[in-house]
Every structure is written in structure tokens, then in C-alpha cells.
Amino acid sequence: MMTHNLIIGFVVCVLPCNAQTDSTNMTTLNKEPIQLKEVVVKSQSIISKADKFIKIISINENKNGEELLRQTPSIALNGKDITINGSSGAKVFINDREIRLSGDNLISYIRSLSSKDIESIEVFPVAGASYDADARGGIIKIKLRHKHTDDYQGSIAVKGMASDKSFAMRPSYSYNMHQHKLDFYTFGSGSWTTSDRGSILGTRYYRDNINHYSSFGDVNTPANNQNISAGMFYEIDSLRTIGAELGYFHDYTDMNTNSCSYLTYNNDIQNSNAQYSQRMKFNMLSGSLNYQRKFDNNGSMFKIMVDYVKKKSVNHNLYNLMLLWNNRDSTYRSNLSSTYNIASTDVSYKKVLTGGTALLTGIKFTTTQMINDNSYQSFVDNQWKDILDYNYSSRYNEHIFAAYAEINTEIKQWQIIAGLRAENTKTTNKNVNMKKDYSNIYPHVILGYSFDEMKRWMISMRYARQIERPAFDALNPNRIELSQYSYQIGNPDLKPSYINRISATLIHDYKYTLTIGCDLYTDLIREFAKQDSKDQNVSYITYENHNRENHWFININAPFQFGKFIDLNTNLTMVRQCIQMTAKDNYSNHNLVFINCVANMHLPYKYDAEIEYDMHNRLYSGNSSIKSSNSINFKLKKTFAKDKILLAAGIDNILNESARYQSELSEYSIKSRNLMGSTGRLISLSLTYNFNKGSKIISRRVENSSSEDRARMSKKL
């Protein structure tokens, strides 16, 4: 029941990711006059093109990678997810190599980079044809500073975070070396949460105003995760290069809950105590190979990328229930194991012609195997006995064949980008007698136009068709007990969602943007709360396809500078959300507002202060919602030893706001409040040490071809 609302609330938190689209990918600056390009780089931190915008990073900003992303226009970090203009599932690349992490692991690694390492951040709100059609969240490319001499650089950082209910340490490191024709790199990060205590309150309001339910729970969630990656990049000659990388990732979470429930139903009183233990862990091993052959100095290139990843996930649950009204107790346990294997090969060829025209073609094959086994048992007569109705096993296979082509050209004041991707998907699951075979094409068109020679006024118009395939865990019909009155179950009949994204962005002075557009969803996948047909007092969470869901939005991004000491970036999004759950239903309409403001103040003696304000009103997803929220964060930083040492202290969620959720079912509504130590008012202290021999080196990264596929298995099971 309580965890029920946590999951519903988490999904609703992702709602703004689906409720907005591009707001900042605009038009191009003139590349012909050399003086103009130099002026823009020195005087503007943003360079805009039709398909992307580029944020130039000052070496003296004294920020880590996470802070730089938060302050990049159109990028937001919603919990553990990085979004572009509200679209979730953004892919992050470093020097053309995708960072194959998710959640805390991804944020932790990005945090290990600093403004001394990063030259620019490129944001592509619409992924091109060379990316999988389900890369609907856009692309973020982080380019590192370059040097071709033999030397090295690295950094070591540690961050402590504490409140009255939690404590966590987040160490990280990175090291890059360039020696003759060889580049070697390694990076690692971790998060150790020794304690994360909190409380969850849940209440049901029955329509008849007679029955009543309430619950209270104490939660503690210690956790840890670590990742380490290492790779090499070797220049065979001036035209040919080859690279390889290995990565290992580990994550462990131990959630312990003690709860009390009180139910009055049809004059019966049922009160109970429960202890719930959930231990979740996964280990993942990945490997990538990359070969590329250049043909000229303009960028013409042949490329092969081979990628493999294996993930083993285990989830152990133990549930003890004491029914106080009849003095009976019961004990249950479940063990869920999942193994994923994903392999892919991507072959592409890019030809750069005269006049700024480039052609890109390629093919890709991806195969996925998923094995799930779930056993559910009850403790009866001093022995464990299987509950066969809840046991489940699946063998899921998926094969995706793709071919793509893209053209990028400039004609006078126009920039034109057009691409087409064709995909055929075959899926089977013998355990539920499922077999699907479907093909689709995914076009995208981007038009950029400059109104004046200096390109102070520009407009970018975009259209793209994309797909969202169900996450693997959403397809598993295994029942996971959350409490005496709630459980979670997957849906193997889920269909993929299709999205038509249309938007137009007006840009002034390279940085002020106004975007209007819409995201039109068909069969949008949503979590949904329902009542169990056998016991109306038991609710459960499953996944369903909404018939239609349309998001009409306006986005305004405006950075301001007050003198030499204060920078302010504001991001405002207003959305009209129109939901039609089934073809027979009328549309339900909601107005959504999102505000993000970040102010940076440059103080004397190399001090910097930062204040961030985040706000959203009530958000809606399915038959659930998350109530409005206001968050204020503050941070103070100072550098020492010629900027080699950075010390930072801050307070997050100064207002100590809790998360509040609500679900509407046929007989009752559910309201809950969740306040964990790690999400409440939190004090942090971090120390970063940067070292290098010589100046910054080129940091090349091995590319891989299965980043979009891996995202579907990133959710813990």
C-alpha cells in the first residue's frame, strides 16, 4: 500500500518528461565570416543551430558536470532522470561515446567531470536517424578539452550528504592519458548510503464516507553502488583507429519497512502490523569494440560498432504480517531473478560533399534475450510451500533490424536536415504464447531559417516520429507483493507507444528562446492503479496503454546577466495535457506549469554562490497525481591552490518539502505522503582535487551501438 503510492508517485514525477518537447534547438550561426565566429565564441556562451545548441564552458566556472548540466538551457534533472525540454530518457555521450549508465550511476559519473575537463555541451532535442527510434529523449554530447601532446590529467572527488535521517558518501575519480598513438582512460564512481530513514503515511477515503483505511510506516533504505570502466583507443595510422572498452557495474539496495494498518470496512475492524524486507542487487558487465576509417579531412568516415552487455538482477522479499484483530500471523517470501543479454552491431558510412552537405547511411542489428524466474512461497507448518498461482517464468527474445539515411545541408539562409529510419521488430515469449512481428518507418525533418545576416533572429521548425517500447519489467506478469493491501504486476500485452513531435522555436540574440509545439501520443504506456477483483480493499499497480494523450506546450528560456557578478537563467514551461484513456472516454484536460530558475553570484576571493528554485503545480498520470511542489537549493563554493582544489557546501530542499501522491479508484481515493532523509532538507560538503601533467589532453571515448536498448533494462527489479 505505502510502496504502492511511492511507485505511482515516481511515475507521476516523470510526467513532465512526457509533457514537453524541444525548446532550444534552433538555427545556425554563419560559418563563413571568421570574425563573426570568433565574436560569438567569446561573447556568447550559447551557439544555436537548427538541430542543436552548444553551450561553451568557461574553464574558470568551477563546476562539476552535474552542475553544468543543470544550468544548461532545456536540460533538467528530475530525480535520477536527465530530461531535455521535459522529454525523458536523454542519452549522454562524452566525445561521441555513450555513457552506458543510468540513475545514480550516471549522475555520479557525470559529477566526476569538471569545467576544467569540459569544452562544450551539445544538446539535440530530436535524435537523428542514426539513433534508435526509441531515443525519444534526445541526445546530450559532452566534448572534452583537447591536447595532442603526451601527458595525463585526472581528478579525485568526494561528497558527503547528511540530514537528521540519512548519511551518504559519493566518491569518484577519472584519469586520461595520451601517449604517442595510444589513449587510455579509466573512470569510476560510487555511492554509499549507510542510512536513509523516513516515513510514509497513507489514507483511503471511501466514497460511502463510512469505511476508512489509514497506515503509517517507518522506512530505512541503506544502499550502495559502484562502477568502473577502462578503455583504450589506438591510431593505426592517420586514417584508421580502433578502440575497446570494458565496464563493470554493481548496485545493492536494502529496504526495510515497519508499518501499521487500520481498516474499517462494513462494520469490521482489521488492524495489523507488518515487517517488509526487500533486498535488490544487480551486476552488469559491458564491452564495446569500435573501428573507424576516415576518407578525407571534411569528416567522411566508415564506422563499425559492436556492443555487448549482460545484466544479472536478483530481488529477495520477505514479508511478515500480524493480524491483530484475530491474533494470526503469516509469512511470505519471493525470489525474482532476471538475466539480460543484449548484443548489437552498427555499420555506418558518412560522406561530406562540397557546399556543406553531408549524407549518412547505415544498418543496425540488435538482439535481446531476457530470462525471468519468480518463486512465491508461504511459511506454513514450519516449512516453505510454493504458491503456484504467483510463480512465474519467462523466456523473452527480441530482434530489431534497422536501416537509416540522413542528409544535412545549408542553402543560403536555410539549414535543412532530413532523415528516415526503417525498423523491423520480432518478439517472442513462449511462456505466454506471445509472438509479434511489426515494421515501421520513422521520419524526421528539421528546418532552420535566419532572418538577418548576423543571425540575431532565427527560427527552427521540427517534426519527428518516434517509438517507446515497454520496459522489460513492465512486460513481466509476475506478482510482487508490496503490502497486505497492495501489489504490483506487469502486463505482457503492452503495445509500444508512438509519438509525433512537432515544434517551432524562435531565438533572439543566440540565447533567448520561445518554443511552441505538441507531443501527440498513441498507446502511451502509463502505470495505473486498480482494485483487485477478488478483494476490493486490495489495490494493485499495473501498466496500460492510453488510447491518446496530447501535450500542447509553450516554453520560454531566458538567461540574464547583471553586471559581472550575477548570472540568472530562467526556464518556464506551460502545458495543456489532454488524456483519453480509452477510445470511448472523453478527454480529461489539465494545465501544467514548470518553473526553474538558477542564479549564480561571483563573489570576492574566488567564492561563488548558487541559488536554485524549482516549482511545479499538480501533475497527472493515469488515475494518479502528484501534488504541487516548491524546492529551493543553495550552494557556496571556493577554489584553492590555483584552482586545483574545489571546496563546496550546500543545502538542498531548504523548505523540507515532502512528496505527496493521490490515486482515484472506483470505491475510494488514496492519498499518501513520503518524506525520506535523502529527499528532505539535506546538507552537503564536497572536495575535488584536479591533477595533470601539461595542459588538458584529448579524451577519446569508444562508441557503442546499444545505448538505447540498455535503457529498457535499467530499472531495478
N, C-alpha and C positions, 0 to 999 in steps of 0.2 A: 504494500500500500504506500509506504513512505518512499521506498525506492522507485515505485511506480511514478510518483509525481516528479521525482528527480529526473527520470528519463524523459517524461513528457516535457518537462521544463527545458531540458537540454535541447530537444528538438526544436522547441519554440525559439530558443536562443539563436538557432541557426536561421530562423525565418528571415531576418534582414539580409542574409546572404542570398536568398532567393527573391527578395522583394525589390532589388535594384539591379541596375546594369551599368554599363560604361558611363563614366562621367568625365574622363580626362584624356582619352586617346584622341588626339586631334591631328593637326596638319603639319606640314614640313616647313623648316626654315630654308631659305635659299642657300644652296651649297656653292654657287658659282663665285660670288664676290668673297674673296678671302678675308677682307677687313670685316665684313658683316659677321662671318662665322666667329672670328676672334672676339668681336664685341659681345656677341651673345654668350659665349662661354664664360667671359669674365664678368659680365654684368647680370646675367640671369642664371638662376640655379635650375631652371626648367627649360628643356628644349622639346618642342612638340612636333609630332608628325601625324600622318593620317592614321597609322596603325598603332602608335605607341607614343609615350612621352618619356623623356630621360631626365632624371634628377642628378645633377652634378654634385658630388660630395666634396666638401672642403676638408683638407687634411687636418685642419685645426678645430673641427667640430667637437672632438672628444666625446663621441657617442659610440655605443656598440651597435651591432647590426639590427637588433630588435628595435632599439630606439629610432634608428634611421628609417626602418620600415613603417613604424607607427606615424612618423612625421612626413611620409611620402604621400602626396595627394592621391586620393581614391583608394588607398590601402588602409584596411582596418584589421586589427587583431581581436576577433570575437572569441574570447576564451582561448581555446587551443587551435582555432582555425584562422588562417590568413585569408582575407577576402579582398577582392578588387571591385570597387563600386558596389559592394553588397553581395556580389556573386561568390559563393563559397567554393572551396576546392582549388584554390590557386596553386599552381606548380611553381617551385622556386628553383632556379638554376644559378650556378656560380661558374662564370666563364664557359657557358654552354653545357655544363654538366649538371644534370638534375640532382638535387639533394634528396636522396631516397629515404626520407624520414617523415614522421607525422607527429602531430600533437606536441607533447613536451619535448620529445627528442628533437624535432625540427626546430622549435623555438630555441632550445638550448644551444644547438649548433650555430644558428644564426647569431645568437648572442655572443659567441666566441670571436666573431669578427668585429673590427672597429673601423672608424672613419679613416684611420691610417692605412687600412688594407683596401678599402673600397673606393674605387674611382667614380662609379656611377651606378644607378639603379634604373633599369628599363622596365616599364610596365606595359604589357599588351593585354588590354581588357578582353579582346577577342582572339582566341588561339587560331593560328593559320591551319591550312590543310595538312601540313606535315605532322601535326599533333593529332592524337586520337580524338575521335568525335565527341568523347565524353569529357574532354578537357574544357568544360564549360566555365570553370572559374578563372580562366585567363592565365597569363604567364608573367612571372617576375624573374628578370635576369639581373644578377649582381655581377658587375665587372670589377675585377681587382686591378690595382695599380701595377704597371708593367716595368720590368727591367730585364736586360738580356745578359748582364754580366754574372759571373759565378759568385753567388753569395747565398744567404739564407735570411729568413725572418720568421718570427713566431710570437705567440702571446700565451700567457697563462692568466686565468681569471678565476675568482671565487666569489660567490654571492651568498649571503646569509639572509634568510627571511624568517621573521618571528612575529607572533602575536601571543595573546594570553592562552590560545588553544592550539597553536601549531608552531613547528620549527622545521626548516628545510635548509639544506646546503646545496649549491649548484656550482660545481667546479667545471672548467672547460679548458681546452688547450687547442692550439693549431700550430703547425710547423710546415714550412715550404722551403725547398732547396732547389737551386738551379746550378747544374754542373755540366758544362760543355753541352752535349746534346740531350742530356737527361734531366727531367724534372721529377722530383719525388715530393710527395706530400702525405701528411697524416693529420687527422683531427679526431678529437674525442670530446665527449661531454657527459655529464651525469646529473642526476637529481636524487638526493637522499632526503626523504621526508620522514623524520623519526616519529612525528606525531602530528595528526591533523584531526582534532576533535571538533565536534559540532552537534547541532540539534536539528531535528526535523519534526515539525508539527503538522498534523493532518486532520481535517474536519470534513464530514459529509453533511450536506444539507438536503434532506429528503423533501420531495415535492408535497408530501402529505402533511408536513410540519408536525408529525407525530414521532416518527422514527428518528434516530440520531446515532452518529458514529464520530468518535474522536480518537486520536492516537498521539503518542509522544515517543520520540526515540532519541537516544544518545548514540553518536557515531564516532568511530575513530578509524582513520584510513592511513596508516603508515604505508609508504611506497618507496620504490627506488627504480631508477632506470639508468642504463649506461649504453653508450655506443662508441665504437672506434672504427675508423676507416683508414685505409692506406692504399696508395696507388702510385704508378709510375707512368711517365709519358716520354717516349723516346723518338727523336727525329732521325729517321733512317737516312734521309738526305733533305735537301731544301724543299722537296715536293711531297715526300711521304712521311707520315707519322703513325705510330701505333701506341696504344695505351691500354692499361689494365688496372682494375681496382677490386679490392675485397673489402667487405664490411660486415661487422657483427653487431647485433643489437639485442639487448635484454631488457625486459620490463617486468616488474613484480609489484602487485598491489594487494594489500591485505585489509579488507573492510570488515569491521566488527560492529554489529548493531545490537543494542538492547532496547526493546520497545514495549510499551503498554498500550493496549487497545480496549476500548469500551464501546459496545454496540447495544442499542436498544431497538428491537425490531419485533413488531406485533406483540407487544407486552412481554417479550422475552428479553432478559438481560444477559449478555455474554461479554465477560471481561477476561482478558488473557495477557500473559507475559510471554515474550519471545526473545530468543537469542539467535542471531543470524551471523554466520561467519562465511565470508566469500574470499577465496584466495585465487587470484588471477595472475598468470605469468605467460610470457611468450619469449621465444628465442627466434631470431631471424638471421639468416646468412645470405649475403648477396654477392654477386660477382658480375663484372662488366668487361667487355673487350671492345676496342674501338680502332678502326683503321680508316685513314682518310688520305686522299690523293689530290693535290692541287694541280690545276692546269694553267693558271695564269695569275697575275697579280691583282686581278679585278675581283676575285672571290669565287671563280668557277671551281667546283670541287665534286669528287666522288667520295661517298662515305658509307661505311658498313658499321652497324652497331649490333652487338649480341649481348643479351642480358638474361640473367637467371636469378631467381630469388626463392628461398624456401623458408616458410614460417611454421613453427610448431606452437600451438596455443593450448593451454590447459586451464580449466576453470573448475575448482573444487568448492562445493557449497555444503554447509552443514546447518540445519535448521532445527532448533528445539522449541517446542511450543507447550506452554502450560495453560490449560483451560481452567480458569479459577472457579467458574460457576458450577462445574461438576467434578472438580479435582481430578482431571485426567491430563495426561501429558502424552506427547508424541514427538518422535524424532525422525527427520528425513535427511537424506543426503543425495547429491547429484554430482556426477563427474562428466564433464564435457571436454572432449579433446578434438582439436581441429588441426589439420595439416594442409598447407597450401604449397603448390609448386607452380611457378609462373616462368615461362621461357618465351623470349621474343627475339626476332631478327628484323632489323630495319635497314633497307638499302635505298640510298637516295643519290640523285645527281642534280647539281645546280650549275646552270650556265648563265654567266653575266654577259649581256650583249652591250653594244655601244648605245649611248643615249640614256644610260641609267635604267635599262630594262633587264630584269633577271627572271629566268624560268627555273622552276624547281619541280622535279618529278621523283616519285619513289613508290616502293611497295613495302608492306609490313605484314608479318605473321606473328600472332600471339596465341599460345596455348596455356590453358589454366586447368589444373586439377585440384579439387577440394575434397577432402575426406573428413567427415564429421561422425563422431560416435558419442552418444549421450546415454548414460545409465542413471536411472532414478530408483532409489530404494527407501524402504521404511524399516525402522527398528522395531521388530515385534518378537516377543518371547525370547529376548536376549540374542537375537540374530537378525542380520540384514536380509530383507526379502525384496526381490525385484518388483517394481510396479510397471508391468509390461505396457500399460497404456501410455506411459510417459517416456519410455525408452525410444530411442531414435537413432538411425544410422543412414548416412547418405554418401553417395559417390557421384560428385558433380564434375562434369567436364565441359569446357568451353573453348571453342576455336574461333578466332577472328582473323579474317583475311581482309587486307585493305590495300587500296591503290590511291594515289593522290597526285595532284598537279596544281601549281600556283604560279601566277605572273604578277610582277611588281614593276610598275613603270611610272614615269613622270612626263607629262605633256604640258608644257608652258606652266600655267598656274595650277594644274591639276596633278594630284597623285592618285593612281588607280592601283588597287590590289584586289585580285580576284582569285579564288581557289575553289577546287572541288575535290571532295574525298568520297570514295565509294567503299562501303564495308559490308561484308557478309559474315554473319554470326551463327554458329551452330552450337547448341547446348543440349546436354543430356543429363538425366538423373534417373537411373534405373530404379532406385528405391521408391520413387513416387510415379514411375512410368511417365516421366516428362521428356519430351523431345521437341525442340524448337529450331527453326531454320528461317532466318529473315535477313533481308538485304535492304540497304538504304543508301541514299546519297546525301551529302552534307555540303551545300554551297556556302560560301561567304564572300561578301563584296564590301570593300571599303573605298570611299571616295573622299578625297581631301581637296579643298579649294582655298586659295589665298586671295583676299580681296584687294591687297595692295602690295607694292613691290617690296616693302620692308617686312611684310608678313606680320603686321601688328594685329590684323583682324583675319581670322581663319575659321573654317567650318569643316567638320568631319562627319560624314554620314556612313552608317554601318548596318549591315544585315548579316546574320549568321543563323544557320540551323544546326542544332546540336542535340545530343542524347545524354541521358543519365541512366546508366544501368543500375539495377538494385545492388546494394552492398551484399556481400556473400552471407553475412549473418542474418540479414533480413529475409533471405530465402529459406532458412532452416526452420522447419515446423517443430522444433524441439521445444518443449515447455520448460521454462525456468521459473521456479517459484521465487517470488520476491517477498511475500509475507503470507500470513494466514488468509488475507483478503485480496491478494493481487498476484499476478504472474505475467510473464512475457512470452510471446510465441511468434515465430516467423511465419511467412506466407510464401510458399513455393510457386504460387500462381501470379506473383507480381509481374507486371509488364514494365518494360523500360519507358521512361518519360522522354518526350520530345519537346524541344524548346525552340521557338522562333524569337530571335532577339533583334530589335530594331531601335536605333537611337540616332540622335544628331547632337553634336557638341559644337558650340560657338566658343571660340577662345580669343581673348584680347591680351595683348602685351605679353604673350607667351606663357601666361600663368593663371589668368582669371578665366574660369570656365563656367558655362551654363549648358547643361545637358537635359534633354527631354527624350523620353523613349518608353518602350514597353517590353516586357518579357511575357510571351504567350505560351503557357504550358499545356500540354496534353498528357493525361495519365500521370500527373505529378505524384510522386511517391511521398506519402506522409505517414507518420506514426498516428495511431488512432486508439482512443480509449473506449472500451466496450464493457458490458456486463455479461458475466458468464450465464449461459442458458440454463445450467443446472442449479445455480445458486446466484440470485440477483445481487446478493451482498458481496459477491466476489467480482472484482473488475480485472481486466487484463489489457495489455498493450499489444497491438499487432501493427502490421503495415498494410496500407491500402493505396490504390491508385485513385486520385481525384480525377473526375472527368475533365474539368477545365479549371485553370487558375491563371488569372491575368494580373500583371503588376504594371501599372502606369505610373511613371515617376518623373520627378524633376530633381536635379542635383546641381548645387552651386558650390564651387570650390574657390576660395579667395584667400591667398596669402597676403599679409601686410607686414611692412617693416616700419617701425617707429624709431627714426634715428639710427644709430649704430648699435643700440643695445637691446632692442626688443623686436623679436620676430613672432608673428601671430599667424597661424594657419587655421582657417575655419572650413568646415565641411558640413553642409546641410542637405539632407535628402527628405523629400516628401513623397509618399507612395499612396496610391489608391489601389487597394488589394481587393480583387473580385474573385470569390471562391464559389465554384459549383461542384459539390461533392459527387453527385450522380447526374445522369442526363435528364432525370425527371425533376431535379431540385431547381429552385430559383437561386440566383446569385446572392450571396451574402457579401456585403461591401464594408471595408474598413479603411480608415485613414491612418497612416503610419507616419511618424516623424522621427528622424535620427539626426542628432547634432554631435559633432566632435570638434573641439577647439583645443589647440596646443599653443601655449605661449612660452617662448624661450627668452630668458633675460641674461645678457652677458654682463657680469659684474666685475669689479676690480680684482686684482690679484689672482687672475685665472679661475675665478669662481663662475659657475653657471647655474642658473635656477630654471626649473621647468614646472609648469602647471598645466595639467590636462583635465578637461571636462568632457564627460560623455553622458548623453541623455537619449532615452527613447521612451515613447509612450507605450500603451498596451499593444503587445504583438499577438498575432493569431496564427494557429496551425491546426488544421483539422477541427476537432471539437475541444481544443485546449488553447490556453493563452498564458502569457507571462505578463505580469503587471509592470507598470512604468518604473523606470529606474533612473537615478541620477548618481553619477560617480565623479569624484574629484581625487586626483593624484598629485603629489608634489615630490620633487627630487632636487637635491643640491649636489653639485659635482665640483671637484678641484683636481688639477693636474700638478705633478711634481716631477723633478729630475728631468727637465727638458721634455716634458710630455710623455716620458716612458711609463710613469705611474699615474693611474687614474683612480681616485677615491670618490665613491658616490654613496649618498644616504638618501632615503626617501620614505614616504608614507603613501600606501595605496588605499583606496576606498576610505578616505578620511571620514565620510559620513556613516561608515559602517552599515551600509545597506545590505539587506538580505534578499535572496531570490524568492519570489512569490509566484505560485502557479495556480491555475484553475482549469478544471475539465468539466464539461457538461455532458452527463449521461441521461438516459431516459428517465430513471427513477430519482436521481439525485445529482447534485453537483459536488465536486471535490475541490477543496481549497487547501493549499499547503504552503509552508514557509520553511526555507532551508538556509541556515547560516553556519558555514564551516569556517574554521580558523584560517584556512588558506585563501578564502574568498572574502573575508571580512576586513576590518582595519588591520593593515599589515605593515610592519616596519622592516626596511631592508637596508643592508650595508654591503657594498661590493668593492673589491680591489682588483685592478687589472694591471699586469706588467707586460709591456711590449719590448721585445728584443730583436735585433737584426744586425747583420754584418753587411755594410754597404747600405744602399737605399733599397726601396721596395722592389721585390722581384716579381717576375711574371708567374702567376699561379694558375697553371693549366689544369683542367679537370677532365677526366674521362667521361664521355657522354654515355647514356644508356637509353634503351628503347622501350622500357615497360613501366615508366613512371606513372602513367595514367591508370594502368591496370592494378598497380600495387595499392593505390589509394582505396580501392574497394575492399581490401582486407586489412586496413589499418585499424579498424575499430576493434577494441578488446572484446573477447568473447568470454 
